[in-house]
């Protein structure tokens, strides 16, 4: 959140969502933020957890990670 006495309500929502989604995925908030940035790769275990959270198949998550990794190399 902002250091000032005033902050946008969305900042509170953002922080709460980080904590909630990190918890649901079994991650600490720092790792969840790394995931969002693409700095924490999605492995099979995380893909399975993402499936339970989003109903997007674990296979899709693994394919997205594979494509992302390939583009980073190029």
PDB file with one MODEL, atoms N, CA, C and O in Angstrom:
MODEL        1
ATOM      1  N   UNK A   1       0.829  -1.185   0.000  1.00  0.00           N
ATOM      2  CA  UNK A   1       0.000   0.000   0.000  1.00  0.00           C
ATOM      3  C   UNK A   1       0.867   1.239   0.000  1.00  0.00           C
ATOM      4  O   UNK A   1       2.066   1.181   0.272  1.00  0.00           O
ATOM      5  N   UNK A   2       0.261   2.324  -0.299  1.00  0.00           N
ATOM      6  CA  UNK A   2       0.937   3.613  -0.327  1.00  0.00           C
ATOM      7  C   UNK A   2       1.392   3.994   1.081  1.00  0.00           C
ATOM      8  O   UNK A   2       0.781   3.594   2.072  1.00  0.00           O
ATOM      9  N   UNK A   3       2.474   4.773   1.156  1.00  0.00           N
ATOM     10  CA  UNK A   3       2.981   5.225   2.454  1.00  0.00           C
ATOM     11  C   UNK A   3       2.225   6.430   2.995  1.00  0.00           C
ATOM     12  O   UNK A   3       2.367   6.773   4.168  1.00  0.00           O
ATOM     13  N   UNK A   4       1.436   7.064   2.166  1.00  0.00           N
ATOM     14  CA  UNK A   4       0.725   8.267   2.603  1.00  0.00           C
ATOM     15  C   UNK A   4      -0.511   7.899   3.421  1.00  0.00           C
ATOM     16  O   UNK A   4      -0.865   6.726   3.546  1.00  0.00           O
ATOM     17  N   UNK A   5      -1.145   8.903   3.965  1.00  0.00           N
ATOM     18  CA  UNK A   5      -2.375   8.690   4.722  1.00  0.00           C
ATOM     19  C   UNK A   5      -3.549   8.360   3.814  1.00  0.00           C
ATOM     20  O   UNK A   5      -4.583   7.876   4.273  1.00  0.00           O
ATOM     21  N   UNK A   6      -3.386   8.623   2.534  1.00  0.00           N
ATOM     22  CA  UNK A   6      -4.450   8.375   1.577  1.00  0.00           C
ATOM     23  C   UNK A   6      -4.011   7.302   0.592  1.00  0.00           C
ATOM     24  O   UNK A   6      -2.871   7.293   0.128  1.00  0.00           O
ATOM     25  N   UNK A   7      -4.915   6.418   0.288  1.00  0.00           N
ATOM     26  CA  UNK A   7      -4.620   5.399  -0.714  1.00  0.00           C
ATOM     27  C   UNK A   7      -5.915   5.024  -1.412  1.00  0.00           C
ATOM     28  O   UNK A   7      -7.011   5.140  -0.863  1.00  0.00           O
ATOM     29  N   UNK A   8      -5.747   4.576  -2.628  1.00  0.00           N
ATOM     30  CA  UNK A   8      -6.908   4.146  -3.407  1.00  0.00           C
ATOM     31  C   UNK A   8      -7.430   2.842  -2.827  1.00  0.00           C
ATOM     32  O   UNK A   8      -6.637   1.974  -2.463  1.00  0.00           O
ATOM     33  N   UNK A   9      -8.745   2.684  -2.733  1.00  0.00           N
ATOM     34  CA  UNK A   9      -9.299   1.426  -2.231  1.00  0.00           C
ATOM     35  C   UNK A   9      -8.797   0.216  -3.009  1.00  0.00           C
ATOM     36  O   UNK A   9      -8.680  -0.881  -2.464  1.00  0.00           O
ATOM     37  N   UNK A  10      -8.506   0.426  -4.274  1.00  0.00           N
ATOM     38  CA  UNK A  10      -7.993  -0.672  -5.090  1.00  0.00           C
ATOM     39  C   UNK A  10      -6.677  -1.224  -4.583  1.00  0.00           C
ATOM     40  O   UNK A  10      -6.379  -2.399  -4.793  1.00  0.00           O
ATOM     41  N   UNK A  11      -5.882  -0.395  -3.916  1.00  0.00           N
ATOM     42  CA  UNK A  11      -4.626  -0.877  -3.344  1.00  0.00           C
ATOM     43  C   UNK A  11      -4.891  -1.930  -2.265  1.00  0.00           C
ATOM     44  O   UNK A  11      -4.181  -2.931  -2.174  1.00  0.00           O
ATOM     45  N   UNK A  12      -5.916  -1.692  -1.457  1.00  0.00           N
ATOM     46  CA  UNK A  12      -6.282  -2.667  -0.427  1.00  0.00           C
ATOM     47  C   UNK A  12      -6.755  -3.960  -1.086  1.00  0.00           C
ATOM     48  O   UNK A  12      -6.380  -5.054  -0.666  1.00  0.00           O
ATOM     49  N   UNK A  13      -7.576  -3.825  -2.113  1.00  0.00           N
ATOM     50  CA  UNK A  13      -8.084  -5.002  -2.829  1.00  0.00           C
ATOM     51  C   UNK A  13      -6.930  -5.777  -3.439  1.00  0.00           C
ATOM     52  O   UNK A  13      -6.889  -7.004  -3.359  1.00  0.00           O
ATOM     53  N   UNK A  14      -5.995  -5.066  -4.045  1.00  0.00           N
ATOM     54  CA  UNK A  14      -4.842  -5.712  -4.664  1.00  0.00           C
ATOM     55  C   UNK A  14      -4.061  -6.524  -3.632  1.00  0.00           C
ATOM     56  O   UNK A  14      -3.739  -7.688  -3.871  1.00  0.00           O
ATOM     57  N   UNK A  15      -3.759  -5.915  -2.492  1.00  0.00           N
ATOM     58  CA  UNK A  15      -3.022  -6.623  -1.439  1.00  0.00           C
ATOM     59  C   UNK A  15      -3.785  -7.843  -0.950  1.00  0.00           C
ATOM     60  O   UNK A  15      -3.201  -8.910  -0.760  1.00  0.00           O
ATOM     61  N   UNK A  16      -5.089  -7.690  -0.745  1.00  0.00           N
ATOM     62  CA  UNK A  16      -5.907  -8.809  -0.267  1.00  0.00           C
ATOM     63  C   UNK A  16      -5.936  -9.933  -1.299  1.00  0.00           C
ATOM     64  O   UNK A  16      -5.889 -11.110  -0.942  1.00  0.00           O
ATOM     65  N   UNK A  17      -6.012  -9.572  -2.568  1.00  0.00           N
ATOM     66  CA  UNK A  17      -6.053 -10.589  -3.622  1.00  0.00           C
ATOM     67  C   UNK A  17      -4.719 -11.328  -3.711  1.00  0.00           C
ATOM     68  O   UNK A  17      -4.692 -12.545  -3.896  1.00  0.00           O
ATOM     69  N   UNK A  18      -3.599 -10.582  -3.577  1.00  0.00           N
ATOM     70  CA  UNK A  18      -2.292 -11.247  -3.569  1.00  0.00           C
ATOM     71  C   UNK A  18      -2.259 -12.301  -2.478  1.00  0.00           C
ATOM     72  O   UNK A  18      -1.867 -13.442  -2.720  1.00  0.00           O
ATOM     73  N   UNK A  19      -2.671 -11.919  -1.281  1.00  0.00           N
ATOM     74  CA  UNK A  19      -2.627 -12.852  -0.152  1.00  0.00           C
ATOM     75  C   UNK A  19      -3.564 -14.033  -0.377  1.00  0.00           C
ATOM     76  O   UNK A  19      -3.190 -15.176  -0.111  1.00  0.00           O
ATOM     77  N   UNK A  20      -4.777 -13.773  -0.862  1.00  0.00           N
ATOM     78  CA  UNK A  20      -5.760 -14.831  -1.076  1.00  0.00           C
ATOM     79  C   UNK A  20      -5.290 -15.808  -2.152  1.00  0.00           C
ATOM     80  O   UNK A  20      -5.293 -17.019  -1.928  1.00  0.00           O
ATOM     81  N   UNK A  21      -4.893 -15.304  -3.299  1.00  0.00           N
ATOM     82  CA  UNK A  21      -4.475 -16.184  -4.387  1.00  0.00           C
ATOM     83  C   UNK A  21      -3.187 -16.914  -4.047  1.00  0.00           C
ATOM     84  O   UNK A  21      -3.033 -18.089  -4.381  1.00  0.00           O
ATOM     85  N   UNK A  22      -2.263 -16.233  -3.389  1.00  0.00           N
ATOM     86  CA  UNK A  22      -1.027 -16.900  -2.972  1.00  0.00           C
ATOM     87  C   UNK A  22      -1.372 -18.062  -2.047  1.00  0.00           C
ATOM     88  O   UNK A  22      -0.853 -19.165  -2.213  1.00  0.00           O
ATOM     89  N   UNK A  23      -2.238 -17.820  -1.082  1.00  0.00           N
ATOM     90  CA  UNK A  23      -2.650 -18.868  -0.151  1.00  0.00           C
ATOM     91  C   UNK A  23      -3.308 -20.033  -0.891  1.00  0.00           C
ATOM     92  O   UNK A  23      -2.994 -21.195  -0.629  1.00  0.00           O
ATOM     93  N   UNK A  24      -4.208 -19.724  -1.803  1.00  0.00           N
ATOM     94  CA  UNK A  24      -4.899 -20.784  -2.559  1.00  0.00           C
ATOM     95  C   UNK A  24      -3.942 -21.637  -3.374  1.00  0.00           C
ATOM     96  O   UNK A  24      -4.195 -22.821  -3.599  1.00  0.00           O
ATOM     97  N   UNK A  25      -2.848 -21.042  -3.813  1.00  0.00           N
ATOM     98  CA  UNK A  25      -1.868 -21.773  -4.612  1.00  0.00           C
ATOM     99  C   UNK A  25      -0.744 -22.363  -3.764  1.00  0.00           C
ATOM    100  O   UNK A  25       0.151 -23.022  -4.293  1.00  0.00           O
ATOM    101  N   UNK A  26      -0.786 -22.134  -2.468  1.00  0.00           N
ATOM    102  CA  UNK A  26       0.251 -22.660  -1.591  1.00  0.00           C
ATOM    103  C   UNK A  26       1.572 -21.926  -1.736  1.00  0.00           C
ATOM    104  O   UNK A  26       2.640 -22.504  -1.532  1.00  0.00           O
ATOM    105  N   UNK A  27       1.496 -20.649  -2.089  1.00  0.00           N
ATOM    106  CA  UNK A  27       2.692 -19.831  -2.277  1.00  0.00           C
ATOM    107  C   UNK A  27       2.729 -18.706  -1.255  1.00  0.00           C
ATOM    108  O   UNK A  27       1.697 -18.305  -0.717  1.00  0.00           O
ATOM    109  N   UNK A  28       3.919 -18.208  -0.998  1.00  0.00           N
ATOM    110  CA  UNK A  28       4.034 -16.971  -0.235  1.00  0.00           C
ATOM    111  C   UNK A  28       3.777 -15.829  -1.214  1.00  0.00           C
ATOM    112  O   UNK A  28       3.908 -16.005  -2.425  1.00  0.00           O
ATOM    113  N   UNK A  29       3.414 -14.667  -0.696  1.00  0.00           N
ATOM    114  CA  UNK A  29       3.044 -13.539  -1.553  1.00  0.00           C
ATOM    115  C   UNK A  29       4.185 -13.181  -2.513  1.00  0.00           C
ATOM    116  O   UNK A  29       3.942 -12.888  -3.684  1.00  0.00           O
ATOM    117  N   UNK A  30       5.407 -13.204  -2.026  1.00  0.00           N
ATOM    118  CA  UNK A  30       6.547 -12.879  -2.890  1.00  0.00           C
ATOM    119  C   UNK A  30       6.655 -13.809  -4.087  1.00  0.00           C
ATOM    120  O   UNK A  30       6.924 -13.361  -5.202  1.00  0.00           O
ATOM    121  N   UNK A  31       6.447 -15.103  -3.862  1.00  0.00           N
ATOM    122  CA  UNK A  31       6.488 -16.063  -4.965  1.00  0.00           C
ATOM    123  C   UNK A  31       5.302 -15.872  -5.903  1.00  0.00           C
ATOM    124  O   UNK A  31       5.434 -16.042  -7.115  1.00  0.00           O
ATOM    125  N   UNK A  32       4.148 -15.520  -5.350  1.00  0.00           N
ATOM    126  CA  UNK A  32       2.981 -15.261  -6.194  1.00  0.00           C
ATOM    127  C   UNK A  32       3.257 -14.067  -7.111  1.00  0.00           C
ATOM    128  O   UNK A  32       2.910 -14.096  -8.291  1.00  0.00           O
ATOM    129  N   UNK A  33       3.872 -13.033  -6.577  1.00  0.00           N
ATOM    130  CA  UNK A  33       4.207 -11.870  -7.399  1.00  0.00           C
ATOM    131  C   UNK A  33       5.226 -12.244  -8.473  1.00  0.00           C
ATOM    132  O   UNK A  33       5.148 -11.752  -9.599  1.00  0.00           O
ATOM    133  N   UNK A  34       6.182 -13.114  -8.133  1.00  0.00           N
ATOM    134  CA  UNK A  34       7.151 -13.610  -9.120  1.00  0.00           C
ATOM    135  C   UNK A  34       6.439 -14.393 -10.213  1.00  0.00           C
ATOM    136  O   UNK A  34       6.797 -14.287 -11.386  1.00  0.00           O
ATOM    137  N   UNK A  35       5.434 -15.178  -9.839  1.00  0.00           N
ATOM    138  CA  UNK A  35       4.641 -15.928 -10.814  1.00  0.00           C
ATOM    139  C   UNK A  35       3.970 -14.972 -11.795  1.00  0.00           C
ATOM    140  O   UNK A  35       3.995 -15.197 -13.005  1.00  0.00           O
ATOM    141  N   UNK A  36       3.370 -13.907 -11.269  1.00  0.00           N
ATOM    142  CA  UNK A  36       2.683 -12.944 -12.120  1.00  0.00           C
ATOM    143  C   UNK A  36       3.634 -12.253 -13.098  1.00  0.00           C
ATOM    144  O   UNK A  36       3.241 -11.910 -14.213  1.00  0.00           O
ATOM    145  N   UNK A  37       4.881 -12.051 -12.679  1.00  0.00           N
ATOM    146  CA  UNK A  37       5.870 -11.394 -13.533  1.00  0.00           C
ATOM    147  C   UNK A  37       6.512 -12.356 -14.532  1.00  0.00           C
ATOM    148  O   UNK A  37       7.182 -11.924 -15.470  1.00  0.00           O
ATOM    149  N   UNK A  38       6.308 -13.650 -14.331  1.00  0.00           N
ATOM    150  CA  UNK A  38       6.951 -14.629 -15.198  1.00  0.00           C
ATOM    151  C   UNK A  38       8.287 -15.092 -14.672  1.00  0.00           C
ATOM    152  O   UNK A  38       9.028 -15.775 -15.378  1.00  0.00           O
ATOM    153  N   UNK A  39       8.610 -14.728 -13.434  1.00  0.00           N
ATOM    154  CA  UNK A  39       9.890 -15.110 -12.841  1.00  0.00           C
ATOM    155  C   UNK A  39       9.819 -16.412 -12.040  1.00  0.00           C
ATOM    156  O   UNK A  39      10.853 -16.927 -11.615  1.00  0.00           O
ATOM    157  N   UNK A  40       8.638 -16.938 -11.832  1.00  0.00           N
ATOM    158  CA  UNK A  40       8.465 -18.224 -11.160  1.00  0.00           C
ATOM    159  C   UNK A  40       7.806 -19.163 -12.165  1.00  0.00           C
ATOM    160  O   UNK A  40       6.625 -19.008 -12.475  1.00  0.00           O
ATOM    161  N   UNK A  41       8.557 -20.131 -12.673  1.00  0.00           N
ATOM    162  CA  UNK A  41       7.995 -21.016 -13.692  1.00  0.00           C
ATOM    163  C   UNK A  41       6.894 -21.918 -13.133  1.00  0.00           C
ATOM    164  O   UNK A  41       6.896 -22.288 -11.959  1.00  0.00           O
ATOM    165  N   UNK A  42       5.975 -22.249 -13.999  1.00  0.00           N
ATOM    166  CA  UNK A  42       4.877 -23.145 -13.636  1.00  0.00           C
ATOM    167  C   UNK A  42       5.325 -24.574 -13.870  1.00  0.00           C
ATOM    168  O   UNK A  42       5.594 -24.976 -15.001  1.00  0.00           O
ATOM    169  N   UNK A  43       5.401 -25.338 -12.788  1.00  0.00           N
ATOM    170  CA  UNK A  43       5.709 -26.758 -12.895  1.00  0.00           C
ATOM    171  C   UNK A  43       4.397 -27.540 -12.808  1.00  0.00           C
ATOM    172  O   UNK A  43       3.326 -26.944 -12.693  1.00  0.00           O
ATOM    173  N   UNK A  44       4.478 -28.853 -12.863  1.00  0.00           N
ATOM    174  CA  UNK A  44       3.279 -29.699 -12.876  1.00  0.00           C
ATOM    175  C   UNK A  44       2.432 -29.495 -11.620  1.00  0.00           C
ATOM    176  O   UNK A  44       1.208 -29.394 -11.706  1.00  0.00           O
ATOM    177  N   UNK A  45       3.074 -29.436 -10.469  1.00  0.00           N
ATOM    178  CA  UNK A  45       2.325 -29.264  -9.214  1.00  0.00           C
ATOM    179  C   UNK A  45       1.581 -27.933  -9.196  1.00  0.00           C
ATOM    180  O   UNK A  45       0.418 -27.875  -8.796  1.00  0.00           O
ATOM    181  N   UNK A  46       2.246 -26.869  -9.626  1.00  0.00           N
ATOM    182  CA  UNK A  46       1.602 -25.561  -9.660  1.00  0.00           C
ATOM    183  C   UNK A  46       0.513 -25.525 -10.731  1.00  0.00           C
ATOM    184  O   UNK A  46      -0.536 -24.915 -10.529  1.00  0.00           O
ATOM    185  N   UNK A  47       0.757 -26.172 -11.861  1.00  0.00           N
ATOM    186  CA  UNK A  47      -0.254 -26.244 -12.924  1.00  0.00           C
ATOM    187  C   UNK A  47      -1.519 -26.931 -12.412  1.00  0.00           C
ATOM    188  O   UNK A  47      -2.629 -26.520 -12.749  1.00  0.00           O
ATOM    189  N   UNK A  48      -1.355 -27.964 -11.609  1.00  0.00           N
ATOM    190  CA  UNK A  48      -2.515 -28.653 -11.033  1.00  0.00           C
ATOM    191  C   UNK A  48      -3.286 -27.731 -10.090  1.00  0.00           C
ATOM    192  O   UNK A  48      -4.517 -27.726 -10.088  1.00  0.00           O
ATOM    193  N   UNK A  49      -2.564 -26.961  -9.296  1.00  0.00           N
ATOM    194  CA  UNK A  49      -3.219 -26.016  -8.382  1.00  0.00           C
ATOM    195  C   UNK A  49      -3.922 -24.904  -9.164  1.00  0.00           C
ATOM    196  O   UNK A  49      -5.020 -24.480  -8.803  1.00  0.00           O
ATOM    197  N   UNK A  50      -3.283 -24.439 -10.232  1.00  0.00           N
ATOM    198  CA  UNK A  50      -3.910 -23.415 -11.068  1.00  0.00           C
ATOM    199  C   UNK A  50      -5.183 -23.940 -11.721  1.00  0.00           C
ATOM    200  O   UNK A  50      -6.165 -23.210 -11.864  1.00  0.00           O
ATOM    201  N   UNK A  51      -5.158 -25.206 -12.112  1.00  0.00           N
ATOM    202  CA  UNK A  51      -6.366 -25.804 -12.681  1.00  0.00           C
ATOM    203  C   UNK A  51      -7.511 -25.749 -11.668  1.00  0.00           C
ATOM    204  O   UNK A  51      -8.629 -25.362 -12.008  1.00  0.00           O
ATOM    205  N   UNK A  52      -7.231 -26.134 -10.438  1.00  0.00           N
ATOM    206  CA  UNK A  52      -8.276 -26.129  -9.413  1.00  0.00           C
ATOM    207  C   UNK A  52      -8.811 -24.723  -9.163  1.00  0.00           C
ATOM    208  O   UNK A  52      -9.992 -24.550  -8.861  1.00  0.00           O
ATOM    209  N   UNK A  53      -7.949 -23.723  -9.289  1.00  0.00           N
ATOM    210  CA  UNK A  53      -8.341 -22.338  -9.037  1.00  0.00           C
ATOM    211  C   UNK A  53      -9.075 -21.717 -10.228  1.00  0.00           C
ATOM    212  O   UNK A  53     -10.026 -20.955 -10.051  1.00  0.00           O
ATOM    213  N   UNK A  54      -8.625 -22.050 -11.446  1.00  0.00           N
ATOM    214  CA  UNK A  54      -9.133 -21.363 -12.638  1.00  0.00           C
ATOM    215  C   UNK A  54      -9.984 -22.226 -13.555  1.00  0.00           C
ATOM    216  O   UNK A  54     -10.725 -21.704 -14.387  1.00  0.00           O
ATOM    217  N   UNK A  55      -9.884 -23.534 -13.411  1.00  0.00           N
ATOM    218  CA  UNK A  55     -10.536 -24.499 -14.308  1.00  0.00           C
ATOM    219  C   UNK A  55      -9.954 -24.456 -15.721  1.00  0.00           C
ATOM    220  O   UNK A  55     -10.559 -24.964 -16.665  1.00  0.00           O
ATOM    221  N   UNK A  56      -8.782 -23.852 -15.858  1.00  0.00           N
ATOM    222  CA  UNK A  56      -8.001 -23.951 -17.080  1.00  0.00           C
ATOM    223  C   UNK A  56      -7.087 -25.151 -16.877  1.00  0.00           C
ATOM    224  O   UNK A  56      -6.403 -25.240 -15.857  1.00  0.00           O
ATOM    225  N   UNK A  57      -7.063 -26.069 -17.826  1.00  0.00           N
ATOM    226  CA  UNK A  57      -6.371 -27.343 -17.633  1.00  0.00           C
ATOM    227  C   UNK A  57      -4.894 -27.155 -17.284  1.00  0.00           C
ATOM    228  O   UNK A  57      -4.246 -26.196 -17.703  1.00  0.00           O
ATOM    229  N   UNK A  58      -4.395 -28.102 -16.507  1.00  0.00           N
ATOM    230  CA  UNK A  58      -2.978 -28.097 -16.148  1.00  0.00           C
ATOM    231  C   UNK A  58      -2.123 -28.188 -17.414  1.00  0.00           C
ATOM    232  O   UNK A  58      -1.057 -27.578 -17.497  1.00  0.00           O
ATOM    233  N   UNK A  59      -2.593 -28.940 -18.381  1.00  0.00           N
ATOM    234  CA  UNK A  59      -1.867 -29.071 -19.652  1.00  0.00           C
ATOM    235  C   UNK A  59      -1.728 -27.708 -20.336  1.00  0.00           C
ATOM    236  O   UNK A  59      -0.666 -27.382 -20.866  1.00  0.00           O
ATOM    237  N   UNK A  60      -2.791 -26.923 -20.323  1.00  0.00           N
ATOM    238  CA  UNK A  60      -2.731 -25.584 -20.917  1.00  0.00           C
ATOM    239  C   UNK A  60      -1.702 -24.728 -20.197  1.00  0.00           C
ATOM    240  O   UNK A  60      -0.911 -24.038 -20.841  1.00  0.00           O
ATOM    241  N   UNK A  61      -1.701 -24.763 -18.858  1.00  0.00           N
ATOM    242  CA  UNK A  61      -0.721 -23.985 -18.103  1.00  0.00           C
ATOM    243  C   UNK A  61       0.704 -24.420 -18.445  1.00  0.00           C
ATOM    244  O   UNK A  61       1.592 -23.582 -18.606  1.00  0.00           O
ATOM    245  N   UNK A  62       0.917 -25.727 -18.556  1.00  0.00           N
ATOM    246  CA  UNK A  62       2.250 -26.233 -18.885  1.00  0.00           C
ATOM    247  C   UNK A  62       2.656 -25.813 -20.300  1.00  0.00           C
ATOM    248  O   UNK A  62       3.814 -25.467 -20.535  1.00  0.00           O
ATOM    249  N   UNK A  63       1.714 -25.842 -21.237  1.00  0.00           N
ATOM    250  CA  UNK A  63       2.012 -25.406 -22.604  1.00  0.00           C
ATOM    251  C   UNK A  63       2.323 -23.914 -22.656  1.00  0.00           C
ATOM    252  O   UNK A  63       3.234 -23.495 -23.370  1.00  0.00           O
ATOM    253  N   UNK A  64       1.573 -23.112 -21.904  1.00  0.00           N
ATOM    254  CA  UNK A  64       1.845 -21.684 -21.858  1.00  0.00           C
ATOM    255  C   UNK A  64       3.251 -21.419 -21.307  1.00  0.00           C
ATOM    256  O   UNK A  64       3.972 -20.560 -21.814  1.00  0.00           O
ATOM    257  N   UNK A  65       3.629 -22.163 -20.269  1.00  0.00           N
ATOM    258  CA  UNK A  65       4.963 -22.001 -19.691  1.00  0.00           C
ATOM    259  C   UNK A  65       6.027 -22.397 -20.704  1.00  0.00           C
ATOM    260  O   UNK A  65       7.037 -21.708 -20.851  1.00  0.00           O
ATOM    261  N   UNK A  66       5.803 -23.498 -21.399  1.00  0.00           N
ATOM    262  CA  UNK A  66       6.762 -23.973 -22.395  1.00  0.00           C
ATOM    263  C   UNK A  66       6.956 -22.918 -23.493  1.00  0.00           C
ATOM    264  O   UNK A  66       8.088 -22.630 -23.883  1.00  0.00           O
ATOM    265  N   UNK A  67       5.864 -22.348 -23.987  1.00  0.00           N
ATOM    266  CA  UNK A  67       5.959 -21.309 -25.025  1.00  0.00           C
ATOM    267  C   UNK A  67       6.669 -20.065 -24.500  1.00  0.00           C
ATOM    268  O   UNK A  67       7.484 -19.460 -25.197  1.00  0.00           O
ATOM    269  N   UNK A  68       6.350 -19.693 -23.264  1.00  0.00           N
ATOM    270  CA  UNK A  68       6.999 -18.532 -22.661  1.00  0.00           C
ATOM    271  C   UNK A  68       8.499 -18.754 -22.548  1.00  0.00           C
ATOM    272  O   UNK A  68       9.291 -17.878 -22.896  1.00  0.00           O
ATOM    273  N   UNK A  69       8.885 -19.925 -22.063  1.00  0.00           N
ATOM    274  CA  UNK A  69      10.315 -20.243 -21.927  1.00  0.00           C
ATOM    275  C   UNK A  69      11.014 -20.202 -23.282  1.00  0.00           C
ATOM    276  O   UNK A  69      12.134 -19.703 -23.393  1.00  0.00           O
ATOM    277  N   UNK A  70      10.359 -20.722 -24.297  1.00  0.00           N
ATOM    278  CA  UNK A  70      10.952 -20.731 -25.629  1.00  0.00           C
ATOM    279  C   UNK A  70      11.137 -19.311 -26.171  1.00  0.00           C
ATOM    280  O   UNK A  70      12.167 -19.000 -26.769  1.00  0.00           O
ATOM    281  N   UNK A  71      10.141 -18.457 -25.959  1.00  0.00           N
ATOM    282  CA  UNK A  71      10.248 -17.076 -26.439  1.00  0.00           C
ATOM    283  C   UNK A  71      11.348 -16.310 -25.707  1.00  0.00           C
ATOM    284  O   UNK A  71      12.013 -15.456 -26.292  1.00  0.00           O
ATOM    285  N   UNK A  72      11.536 -16.623 -24.421  1.00  0.00           N
ATOM    286  CA  UNK A  72      12.606 -15.958 -23.662  1.00  0.00           C
ATOM    287  C   UNK A  72      13.980 -16.329 -24.237  1.00  0.00           C
ATOM    288  O   UNK A  72      14.901 -15.511 -24.231  1.00  0.00           O
ATOM    289  N   UNK A  73      14.111 -17.559 -24.731  1.00  0.00           N
ATOM    290  CA  UNK A  73      15.394 -18.014 -25.294  1.00  0.00           C
ATOM    291  C   UNK A  73      15.701 -17.334 -26.616  1.00  0.00           C
ATOM    292  O   UNK A  73      16.858 -17.044 -26.921  1.00  0.00           O
ATOM    293  N   UNK A  74      14.663 -17.081 -27.400  1.00  0.00           N
ATOM    294  CA  UNK A  74      14.846 -16.527 -28.760  1.00  0.00           C
ATOM    295  C   UNK A  74      15.262 -15.086 -28.766  1.00  0.00           C
ATOM    296  O   UNK A  74      15.448 -14.501 -29.833  1.00  0.00           O
TER     297      UNK A  74
ENDMDL
END
